[in-house]
Amino acid sequence: MQERLERERALEAGGAVAAGQGEAAGGRRSIKALTAGILAFACCALLALEAWSNWHARRLQLANAGITTVNTARALADQAGATFKMADTVLVGLVDRVETDGWSRAQVDELRALMTRHMKELPALQGLFIYDQDGRWIVNSAGRAFDGRNNADRDYFRHHRSHPGRGVHVGAPIVGRTSGAWVIPVSRRIERADGSFAGVALATIRVDYFRAVYERLDVRRDGGIVLALDDGIQLLGMPFAVVDVGRDIAASPVFARLAAAPRDGGLLESAGQGVTRMVGFSRVAGFPLVVSVARSKDDVLANWRAGSVAAGGVLVALIAGLALLGRQVMRQIRLRDRLERELLATKAALETSNASLASLAYLDGLTGLFNRRYHDLALQREFQAARREGLPLAVLMLDVDHFKGYNDRYGHPAGDACLARVARCIKACLPPARALASRYGGEEFALVLPATGLAAALALADAIRDAVAACAIEHGGAPAGVVSVSIGVCAMAPQAGGGEAADWVRRADAALYRAKAAGRNRVEAAA
């Protein structure tokens, strides 16, 4: 752009010189011809600038809309992941309790009371249930009136009965037998001590819970939002229609492309029914779910078209004014320059905003530390640097002791506050160099320490452990009465051509488990 303006100015100067030469040569060109030439040149320059401006503004509008669409899909995927993780966490506690204590009458009463508390605290849940090996209702959150019913015919029950895996299962949406509402079943298998099938623990999540969230988002005409299972079963679609709940969209062109797309999400373009759409999508971490957000390209470019029409009208008026009033030429050129500077300033501001959004994508909202995604990238980068430079690399894996008991005793808000305080202790102990701390998942944290040997890494681990202990966070379920942490340390120099960055995490994690097994509130080095 700058080179083009310089060429235009050079041509203006050349024209002026040529005019001067013409006058000096005997006035072969009249003032009228010179003015007409200047006006014609100015009109051509303005037309070229307007065309470039419109083209560039169109590209910028599409790029920003693509970023917004993908970020919206990722935010909705994070929200869905947190909701399903919450339900699964409740199920893990129920399964553990049933497998440990059984379901005697006294235990059933306690389980019902626990379920009632969970239902009050977690608005996304429609119900909580426990079934025996034959599908009979043992206990549920809806009340004793439903005890004795049988759910052996449900897909999730048949799945757990025939699959010995202990993982969480998310099924296709169903109509609840206690509520009559559409719900999403999240379930886990209950086993006896010998590993045989003993029943199913079920949490149902209200479809209307997600619907209320999605209806607040304006994707405009011809846009939409879809939450679906990886196998193509639609859990919810917006605009909402009851007939779409549970519909199989695996054969649709867009979903077929999503199945082959990168796991971390991205942006696709889809054309169908005379509408071209930008489709941002993101998979839900830890669950077989995908969220897609679609926006019509016509809607995205509506403001650009309106601006282009307005700018075109302004340009026509300018050209007409130039044709009628030559003395306005220089003023219009200055106006053009000012508009260009404002456009570049707007572009710079948008790029700065986009860079800020990109940085937020790597932060954990609760603790302020980096998140797992950034940890993986940074670990790989530092591992390669350590291998090139022949320097040691240390990885620390830290876990809050008895944290599940802390959540059960004090509640999840207090658990979040506890994790935030532990994160502050970690940050306060970090050396000022390239050390990096991240929330690895749940109550687990990870540190990457470039150019750090085992002795220094152990010293830092002890300092963090002492700092957490000094906070004296009350924990009535811990042996010491306060929150403590266990830390595993792996520190060594990568060998050229051998080993992977993940080996450091595995070795540190193994050391962490040894620290747990040795009584917790301690630091262990990798063997």
C-alpha positions as CSV (number, residue, x, y, z in Angstrom):
1,M,0.0,0.0,0.0
2,Q,2.8,2.4,0.9
3,E,4.6,1.7,-2.4
4,R,1.5,2.3,-4.3
5,L,0.9,5.7,-2.6
6,E,4.5,6.6,-3.4
7,R,4.0,5.8,-7.0
8,E,0.8,7.8,-7.1
9,R,2.6,10.8,-5.5
10,A,5.4,10.4,-8.0
11,L,2.9,10.4,-10.9
12,E,1.3,13.6,-9.4
13,A,4.7,15.2,-9.2
14,G,5.5,14.0,-12.7
15,G,2.3,15.5,-13.9
16,A,3.0,18.8,-12.3
17,V,6.5,18.8,-13.7
18,A,5.1,17.9,-17.1
19,A,2.5,20.7,-16.8
20,G,5.2,23.1,-15.9
21,Q,7.3,22.0,-18.8
22,G,4.3,22.3,-21.1
23,E,3.7,25.9,-19.9
24,A,7.4,26.7,-20.2
25,A,7.4,25.2,-23.7
26,G,4.8,27.7,-24.8
27,G,1.5,26.8,-23.0
28,R,0.7,23.8,-25.2
29,R,-1.6,22.6,-22.4
30,S,-4.2,24.8,-21.0
31,I,-5.2,25.2,-17.4
32,K,-8.5,23.4,-18.2
33,A,-6.7,20.4,-19.6
34,L,-4.3,20.2,-16.6
35,T,-7.3,20.5,-14.2
36,A,-9.1,17.7,-16.1
37,G,-6.0,15.5,-15.9
38,I,-5.6,16.1,-12.2
39,L,-9.3,15.4,-11.6
40,A,-9.2,12.2,-13.8
41,F,-6.2,11.0,-11.9
42,A,-7.8,11.7,-8.6
43,C,-10.9,9.9,-9.6
44,C,-9.0,6.8,-10.7
45,A,-7.0,6.9,-7.4
46,L,-10.2,7.1,-5.3
47,L,-11.8,4.3,-7.3
48,A,-8.8,2.0,-6.7
49,L,-8.7,2.8,-3.0
50,E,-12.4,2.1,-2.6
51,A,-12.0,-1.2,-4.4
52,W,-9.0,-2.2,-2.2
53,S,-10.8,-1.0,0.9
54,N,-13.9,-3.0,0.2
55,W,-11.9,-6.1,-0.6
56,H,-9.8,-5.8,2.5
57,A,-12.8,-5.0,4.7
58,R,-14.6,-8.1,3.4
59,R,-11.6,-10.3,4.2
60,L,-11.3,-8.8,7.6
61,Q,-15.0,-9.2,8.3
62,L,-14.8,-12.9,7.3
63,A,-11.7,-13.5,9.3
64,N,-13.1,-11.9,12.5
65,A,-16.4,-13.8,12.1
66,G,-14.4,-17.0,11.7
67,I,-12.4,-16.4,14.9
68,T,-15.6,-15.4,16.8
69,T,-17.4,-18.5,15.6
70,V,-14.6,-20.9,16.6
71,N,-14.2,-19.2,20.0
72,T,-17.9,-19.5,20.6
73,A,-17.9,-23.2,19.8
74,R,-14.9,-23.7,22.1
75,A,-16.6,-21.7,24.9
76,L,-19.7,-23.9,24.5
77,A,-17.6,-27.0,24.4
78,D,-15.9,-25.9,27.7
79,Q,-19.3,-25.2,29.2
80,A,-20.6,-28.6,28.1
81,G,-17.5,-30.3,29.4
82,A,-17.8,-28.7,32.8
83,T,-21.5,-29.8,33.0
84,F,-20.8,-33.4,32.1
85,K,-17.8,-33.5,34.3
86,M,-19.9,-32.3,37.2
87,A,-22.4,-35.0,36.6
88,D,-19.6,-37.6,36.2
89,T,-18.0,-36.5,39.5
90,V,-21.3,-37.0,41.3
91,L,-21.5,-40.5,39.7
92,V,-18.0,-41.4,40.8
93,G,-18.9,-40.6,44.4
94,L,-22.1,-42.6,44.3
95,V,-20.5,-45.6,42.7
96,D,-17.6,-45.6,45.2
97,R,-20.1,-45.3,48.1
98,V,-22.3,-48.1,46.8
99,E,-19.4,-50.4,46.1
100,T,-17.9,-49.8,49.5
101,D,-21.0,-49.6,51.7
102,G,-23.6,-51.5,49.7
103,W,-27.3,-50.4,49.6
104,S,-28.8,-51.5,52.8
105,R,-31.9,-49.6,54.1
106,A,-29.8,-47.3,56.1
107,Q,-27.4,-46.7,53.2
108,V,-30.3,-46.1,50.8
109,D,-31.6,-43.4,53.1
110,E,-28.2,-41.8,53.2
111,L,-27.8,-42.0,49.5
112,R,-31.2,-40.4,48.9
113,A,-30.2,-37.6,51.2
114,L,-26.9,-37.2,49.3
115,M,-28.8,-37.2,46.0
116,T,-31.2,-34.5,47.3
117,R,-28.2,-32.3,48.2
118,H,-26.7,-32.8,44.8
119,M,-29.9,-31.9,43.0
120,K,-30.2,-28.6,45.0
121,E,-26.6,-27.7,44.2
122,L,-26.5,-28.6,40.5
123,P,-29.3,-27.1,38.4
124,A,-28.2,-29.0,35.3
125,L,-29.3,-32.3,36.8
126,Q,-32.8,-33.7,36.2
127,G,-32.3,-36.8,38.4
128,L,-29.9,-39.3,40.0
129,F,-30.6,-43.0,40.1
130,I,-29.1,-46.3,41.2
131,Y,-30.2,-49.6,39.7
132,D,-29.3,-53.2,40.7
133,Q,-28.1,-55.9,38.3
134,D,-31.6,-56.6,37.1
135,G,-32.5,-52.9,36.4
136,R,-34.7,-52.4,39.5
137,W,-34.7,-48.9,41.0
138,I,-32.8,-49.1,44.3
139,V,-32.7,-45.4,45.1
140,N,-33.4,-42.2,43.2
141,S,-33.6,-38.5,43.7
142,A,-37.3,-38.3,42.7
143,G,-38.6,-40.0,45.9
144,R,-39.6,-43.3,47.3
145,A,-42.8,-43.4,45.1
146,F,-40.6,-44.5,42.2
147,D,-38.7,-47.3,44.0
148,G,-39.2,-50.8,42.5
149,R,-39.5,-49.7,38.9
150,N,-37.3,-51.3,36.3
151,N,-35.0,-49.7,33.7
152,A,-33.3,-52.8,32.2
153,D,-34.7,-51.9,28.8
154,R,-32.7,-48.7,28.6
155,D,-29.7,-48.6,26.2
156,Y,-27.3,-47.3,28.9
157,F,-28.2,-50.2,31.2
158,R,-27.7,-52.8,28.4
159,H,-24.4,-51.1,27.6
160,H,-23.0,-51.4,31.1
161,R,-24.3,-54.9,31.5
162,S,-22.5,-56.1,28.4
163,H,-19.4,-53.9,28.7
164,P,-17.1,-54.4,31.7
165,G,-15.3,-51.0,31.3
166,R,-15.5,-48.6,34.2
167,G,-15.5,-45.4,32.1
168,V,-18.4,-42.9,31.9
169,H,-21.0,-43.5,29.2
170,V,-23.0,-40.7,27.6
171,G,-26.1,-41.9,25.8
172,A,-28.6,-40.6,23.3
173,P,-31.3,-38.3,24.7
174,I,-34.4,-40.0,26.2
175,V,-37.6,-38.9,27.8
176,G,-37.3,-39.3,31.6
177,R,-39.8,-41.7,33.2
178,T,-40.0,-39.5,36.3
179,S,-40.1,-36.1,34.7
180,G,-41.4,-36.7,31.2
181,A,-38.8,-34.2,29.9
182,W,-36.0,-34.8,27.4
183,V,-32.7,-35.7,29.3
184,I,-29.2,-36.8,28.4
185,P,-28.2,-40.0,30.4
186,V,-24.7,-40.0,31.9
187,S,-23.9,-43.4,33.6
188,R,-21.3,-45.6,35.2
189,R,-21.1,-49.3,35.9
190,I,-21.3,-50.6,39.5
191,E,-19.3,-53.8,40.2
192,R,-19.0,-56.3,42.9
193,A,-15.7,-57.1,44.6
194,D,-15.1,-59.9,42.1
195,G,-15.6,-57.5,39.1
196,S,-19.0,-58.8,38.1
197,F,-21.9,-56.5,37.1
198,A,-23.8,-55.2,40.1
199,G,-25.9,-52.4,38.6
200,V,-25.7,-48.9,37.2
201,A,-25.5,-45.3,38.6
202,L,-27.2,-42.8,36.4
203,A,-27.3,-39.0,36.3
204,T,-29.7,-37.3,33.8
205,I,-28.9,-33.8,32.5
206,R,-31.8,-31.6,31.3
207,V,-31.7,-30.8,27.6
208,D,-33.5,-27.6,28.5
209,Y,-30.4,-26.6,30.6
210,F,-28.3,-26.4,27.4
211,R,-31.2,-24.9,25.4
212,A,-31.5,-22.0,27.9
213,V,-27.8,-21.3,27.3
214,Y,-27.9,-21.6,23.5
215,E,-31.0,-19.4,23.2
216,R,-29.1,-16.5,24.6
217,L,-26.7,-16.6,21.7
218,D,-27.7,-14.7,18.5
219,V,-26.4,-16.6,15.5
220,R,-28.8,-14.7,13.3
221,R,-30.9,-16.0,10.3
222,D,-29.8,-19.3,8.8
223,G,-27.3,-19.9,11.7
224,G,-27.5,-22.6,14.3
225,I,-25.9,-24.5,17.1
226,V,-25.6,-28.3,17.5
227,L,-24.5,-30.4,20.4
228,A,-24.0,-34.0,19.3
229,L,-22.4,-37.3,20.2
230,D,-19.3,-38.3,18.3
231,D,-21.4,-41.0,16.5
232,G,-23.7,-38.4,15.1
233,I,-26.7,-38.5,17.5
234,Q,-27.9,-35.0,18.0
235,L,-28.5,-34.1,21.6
236,L,-29.7,-30.5,20.9
237,G,-30.0,-28.2,18.0
238,M,-30.8,-24.5,17.7
239,P,-33.2,-23.3,16.4
240,F,-34.9,-25.8,18.6
241,A,-37.3,-28.4,17.4
242,V,-38.4,-31.4,19.5
243,V,-38.3,-33.7,16.4
244,D,-34.5,-33.0,16.1
245,V,-33.7,-34.3,19.6
246,G,-32.0,-37.6,19.2
247,R,-31.9,-37.3,15.4
248,D,-29.0,-39.2,13.6
249,I,-27.0,-36.6,11.6
250,A,-24.0,-38.8,11.0
251,A,-24.7,-38.9,7.3
252,S,-25.0,-35.2,6.9
253,P,-22.1,-33.6,4.8
254,V,-21.1,-31.3,7.6
255,F,-20.9,-34.0,10.3
256,A,-19.0,-36.3,7.9
257,R,-16.3,-33.5,7.5
258,L,-16.3,-32.9,11.3
259,A,-15.5,-36.6,11.9
260,A,-12.3,-36.2,9.8
261,A,-11.3,-32.8,11.1
262,P,-8.6,-32.1,13.8
263,R,-9.5,-33.2,17.3
264,D,-8.9,-29.7,18.7
265,G,-11.6,-28.1,16.5
266,G,-11.5,-25.5,13.8
267,L,-13.5,-23.8,11.1
268,L,-15.2,-25.3,8.1
269,E,-17.3,-23.9,5.2
270,S,-20.5,-25.6,4.2
271,A,-23.0,-24.9,1.4
272,G,-26.5,-26.3,1.3
273,Q,-30.1,-25.2,0.6
274,G,-28.7,-22.1,-1.2
275,V,-26.9,-20.9,1.9
276,T,-23.1,-20.8,2.5
277,R,-22.2,-21.1,6.2
278,M,-19.1,-20.8,8.4
279,V,-19.1,-23.7,10.8
280,G,-16.9,-23.5,13.9
281,F,-16.6,-26.6,15.9
282,S,-14.9,-28.0,19.0
283,R,-14.8,-31.4,20.7
284,V,-15.6,-31.7,24.4
285,A,-12.5,-32.8,26.3
286,G,-13.0,-36.1,28.1
287,F,-16.4,-36.9,26.6
288,P,-17.6,-38.2,23.2
289,L,-19.3,-34.9,22.3
290,V,-18.8,-32.2,19.7
291,V,-20.3,-28.7,19.5
292,S,-20.7,-26.8,16.3
293,V,-21.8,-23.2,15.7
294,A,-22.9,-22.1,12.2
295,R,-23.3,-18.6,10.8
296,S,-24.6,-17.7,7.4
297,K,-22.0,-15.9,5.3
298,D,-24.6,-13.6,4.0
299,D,-25.4,-12.5,7.6
300,V,-21.7,-12.1,8.4
301,L,-21.2,-9.8,5.4
302,A,-24.5,-7.8,5.8
303,N,-22.8,-5.0,7.6
304,W,-20.0,-5.0,5.1
305,R,-22.5,-4.7,2.2
306,A,-24.3,-1.9,3.9
307,G,-20.9,-0.1,4.5
308,S,-19.9,-0.8,0.9
309,V,-23.1,0.8,-0.5
310,A,-22.7,3.8,1.8
311,A,-19.0,4.1,0.8
312,G,-20.0,3.8,-2.8
313,G,-22.5,6.6,-2.5
314,V,-19.9,8.8,-0.8
315,L,-17.4,8.0,-3.6
316,V,-19.9,9.0,-6.3
317,A,-20.6,12.2,-4.5
318,L,-16.9,12.9,-4.2
319,I,-16.3,12.2,-7.9
320,A,-19.3,14.5,-8.8
321,G,-17.9,17.2,-6.5
322,L,-14.4,16.8,-8.1
323,A,-15.9,17.2,-11.5
324,L,-17.8,20.4,-10.6
325,L,-15.3,22.0,-8.3
326,G,-11.6,21.5,-9.0
327,R,-10.4,23.4,-6.0
328,Q,-11.7,20.5,-3.8
329,V,-9.1,18.0,-5.2
330,M,-6.5,18.5,-2.5
331,R,-9.0,18.4,0.3
332,Q,-10.4,15.1,-0.9
333,I,-6.9,13.6,-1.1
334,R,-6.3,14.6,2.5
335,L,-9.6,13.1,3.5
336,R,-8.6,9.8,1.7
337,D,-5.3,9.7,3.6
338,R,-7.1,10.2,6.9
339,L,-9.6,7.5,6.2
340,E,-6.7,5.1,5.3
341,R,-4.9,5.9,8.5
342,E,-8.1,5.2,10.5
343,L,-8.6,1.9,8.6
344,L,-5.0,0.8,9.4
345,A,-5.5,1.9,13.1
346,T,-8.7,-0.2,13.3
347,K,-6.9,-3.2,11.8
348,A,-4.1,-2.9,14.3
349,A,-6.6,-2.6,17.2
350,L,-8.5,-5.7,15.9
351,E,-5.2,-7.6,15.6
352,T,-4.3,-6.6,19.2
353,S,-7.7,-7.8,20.4
354,N,-7.3,-11.1,18.6
355,A,-3.9,-11.6,20.2
356,S,-5.4,-11.0,23.6
357,L,-8.1,-13.5,22.9
358,A,-5.5,-16.1,21.8
359,S,-3.6,-15.6,25.1
360,L,-6.8,-16.1,27.1
361,A,-7.3,-19.5,25.4
362,Y,-4.2,-20.7,27.2
363,L,-5.2,-19.7,30.7
364,D,-7.1,-21.6,33.4
365,G,-9.9,-19.4,34.5
366,L,-10.0,-20.6,38.1
367,T,-6.4,-20.5,39.1
368,G,-4.9,-18.0,36.7
369,L,-2.2,-20.5,35.8
370,F,-1.7,-21.9,32.3
371,N,-4.0,-24.6,31.2
372,R,-3.3,-28.2,30.0
373,R,-3.2,-27.2,26.4
374,Y,-0.4,-24.6,26.9
375,H,1.5,-27.0,29.3
376,D,1.7,-29.6,26.5
377,L,3.0,-27.1,24.0
378,A,5.5,-25.5,26.4
379,L,6.8,-28.9,27.6
380,Q,7.5,-30.0,24.0
381,R,9.3,-26.7,23.3
382,E,11.5,-26.9,26.4
383,F,12.2,-30.6,25.8
384,Q,13.6,-29.8,22.3
385,A,15.6,-26.9,23.7
386,A,17.1,-29.0,26.5
387,R,18.0,-31.7,24.0
388,R,19.7,-29.2,21.7
389,E,21.6,-27.5,24.5
390,G,22.4,-30.6,26.5
391,L,20.8,-29.2,29.7
392,P,18.6,-30.9,32.3
393,L,14.9,-30.5,32.3
394,A,12.7,-30.9,35.4
395,V,9.0,-31.7,35.5
396,L,7.0,-31.6,38.8
397,M,3.6,-33.2,39.2
398,L,1.6,-31.9,42.2
399,D,-1.6,-33.2,43.6
400,V,-3.7,-31.8,46.5
401,D,-4.1,-34.5,49.1
402,H,-7.6,-35.8,50.0
403,F,-9.2,-33.2,47.7
404,K,-12.3,-35.3,47.0
405,G,-12.9,-35.5,50.7
406,Y,-12.4,-31.7,50.9
407,N,-15.0,-31.1,48.2
408,D,-17.4,-33.6,49.9
409,R,-16.9,-31.9,53.3
410,Y,-16.8,-28.2,52.4
411,G,-18.5,-28.1,48.9
412,H,-17.3,-27.3,45.4
413,P,-17.1,-23.5,45.9
414,A,-14.7,-24.0,48.8
415,G,-12.8,-26.6,46.7
416,D,-12.4,-24.0,44.0
417,A,-11.1,-21.4,46.5
418,C,-8.7,-24.0,47.9
419,L,-7.3,-24.7,44.4
420,A,-6.8,-21.0,43.8
421,R,-4.8,-20.6,47.1
422,V,-2.6,-23.6,46.2
423,A,-2.0,-22.0,42.7
424,R,-1.0,-18.7,44.4
425,C,1.5,-20.7,46.6
426,I,3.0,-22.3,43.4
427,K,3.3,-18.9,41.7
428,A,5.0,-17.3,44.7
429,C,7.6,-20.1,44.7
430,L,8.4,-20.1,41.0
431,P,11.9,-18.9,40.0
432,P,12.0,-15.8,37.8
433,A,13.5,-17.6,34.8
434,R,11.5,-19.6,32.2
435,A,9.7,-21.8,34.7
436,L,6.1,-22.5,33.9
437,A,3.2,-23.7,36.1
438,S,-0.1,-25.0,34.8
439,R,-3.3,-26.6,36.1
440,Y,-3.0,-30.1,34.7
441,G,-6.5,-31.2,35.5
442,G,-8.8,-31.3,38.5
443,E,-6.7,-30.9,41.7
444,E,-3.4,-31.7,39.8
445,F,-0.8,-29.1,38.8
446,A,2.3,-29.4,36.7
447,L,5.6,-27.4,36.6
448,V,8.2,-27.3,33.8
449,L,11.6,-26.1,34.9
450,P,14.2,-25.6,32.1
451,A,17.9,-26.0,32.9
452,T,17.1,-27.3,36.4
453,G,18.8,-30.3,38.0
454,L,17.3,-32.8,40.5
455,A,18.6,-31.0,43.6
456,A,17.1,-27.6,42.6
457,A,13.9,-29.3,41.5
458,L,13.5,-31.1,44.8
459,A,14.3,-27.8,46.7
460,L,11.5,-26.0,44.8
461,A,9.1,-28.9,45.4
462,D,9.8,-28.7,49.2
463,A,9.4,-24.9,49.1
464,I,5.9,-25.3,47.4
465,R,4.9,-28.0,49.9
466,D,6.0,-25.8,52.8
467,A,4.2,-22.8,51.4
468,V,0.9,-24.7,51.1
469,A,1.3,-26.1,54.6
470,A,2.0,-22.5,55.8
471,C,-1.4,-21.4,54.4
472,A,-3.0,-23.7,57.0
473,I,-6.1,-24.3,54.9
474,E,-8.5,-26.2,57.2
475,H,-9.3,-29.8,56.1
476,G,-11.1,-31.8,58.8
477,G,-10.7,-34.9,56.6
478,A,-6.9,-34.8,56.4
479,P,-4.6,-36.4,59.1
480,A,-2.9,-33.1,59.8
481,G,-6.2,-31.1,59.8
482,V,-5.0,-28.9,57.0
483,V,-4.6,-29.1,53.2
484,S,-1.3,-30.6,52.0
485,V,0.2,-31.6,48.7
486,S,2.2,-34.5,47.3
487,I,4.8,-33.8,44.6
488,G,6.6,-36.1,42.1
489,V,9.8,-34.9,40.5
490,C,11.6,-36.0,37.4
491,A,14.8,-34.1,36.4
492,M,17.3,-35.3,33.9
493,A,18.9,-34.2,30.6
494,P,17.2,-35.5,27.4
495,Q,19.4,-37.8,25.3
496,A,19.9,-37.0,21.6
497,G,17.6,-39.2,19.5
498,G,15.9,-40.9,22.4
499,G,13.0,-40.3,24.8
500,E,9.9,-38.2,24.5
501,A,8.7,-35.2,26.5
502,A,5.8,-37.3,27.8
503,D,8.4,-39.6,29.5
504,W,9.1,-36.8,32.0
505,V,5.4,-36.4,32.8
506,R,5.0,-40.2,33.3
507,R,8.1,-40.5,35.5
508,A,7.0,-37.5,37.6
509,D,3.5,-38.9,37.8
510,A,4.9,-42.2,39.0
511,A,6.9,-40.5,41.6
512,L,3.7,-38.6,42.7
513,Y,1.9,-41.9,43.2
514,R,4.8,-43.2,45.3
515,A,4.5,-40.0,47.4
516,K,0.8,-40.7,47.8
517,A,1.4,-44.3,48.7
518,A,4.0,-43.3,51.2
519,G,1.6,-41.2,53.3
520,R,1.1,-38.0,51.2
521,N,2.4,-34.5,52.1
522,R,5.8,-35.4,50.8
523,V,8.1,-35.1,47.8
524,E,9.4,-38.1,45.8
525,A,11.9,-38.1,43.0
526,A,11.6,-40.4,39.9
527,A,13.5,-43.6,40.1
